[in-house]
Amino acid sequence: MWLAAFEKGTVSVSSVTDHASFLIDARRAAATYLRSVESHFPKSATAYLQDAARSYDRAIAHLVALRALFGEAEPDLS
């Protein structure tokens, strides 16, 4: 959705920080959940759960970077 808005030049700068913050919170909750339920699954699932949680961590890092770009007074949309 954001990519299409960037390509069309219709991105709403004021909305990006709110959307990114929402997604950061959601991904953080998902990663926390996966880590908290790890002990309830067979040991064979541990690596998969940890990998999934790390994937959320990477998504969070990208979203934090995106949110930071839009914290500037005049973001460089390119």
N, C-alpha and C positions, 0 to 999 in steps of 0.2 A: 504494500500500500504506500509506504513512504517512498520507495524507489520510483513508483509510477508518478507520485506527486512531484518528486525532484525532476524527473524527466519532462513532465508537462509544465513545470514552473509554477505549480499551484500549491506547493508545500506551505502549510500554515506554521510559521516559525513559533508562534505563541503556543501551539499545541504540542510541539515535539517534546519539550521538557516534561510536560504532564504525562504524555503517553510513555515516554522512556521511563519515568519514575514508576509508573504503574507496572510496566513490564519487568523492571528491576525487582520490585517487591515480589511479583509473582514467581519469577525465576528463582529468587533467593528462597522463597517458601518451598518450592519444589525440591531444590537441592537439599535444604534442611530436612525435609520429609524423607527423601531417599536415604540420607545418612542415618536418620533416626530409626528407620524400619529395618536396617541392614541385619540386625541381630535376630529378626523374626524369620529370616529366610535361610535356606541351606547355604553352607559355605561356598558352594559352586556358584551362587548368585552374587557373591560379594564383589567380585571384580566388575561385573556388569553394572551393579548399583553405583559403585564408586565412579566408574567411567561416565555414567549418565549424570551424576552429580557434578563431575568436573566439566561436562559439556554445558551444564547450566552456568557454572562459574565463568566459563569463557564467554557465554552469551551476555552475562552480567557485565563483564569487563567492556565488551563492545558497546553495550547500551549506556554505560557510565561515560564512555568516551563521546558517544553521540550527544548525550545530554549536556556534557561540558561544552561542546561546540556551540550549542544553542544558548548557553548561558552568557555568551558575549553580546554586547549591544548590537553589533552588526555582524552576524555570522557569515562566514564565507561559504555559501551554498555550493560552490563548485567542489 
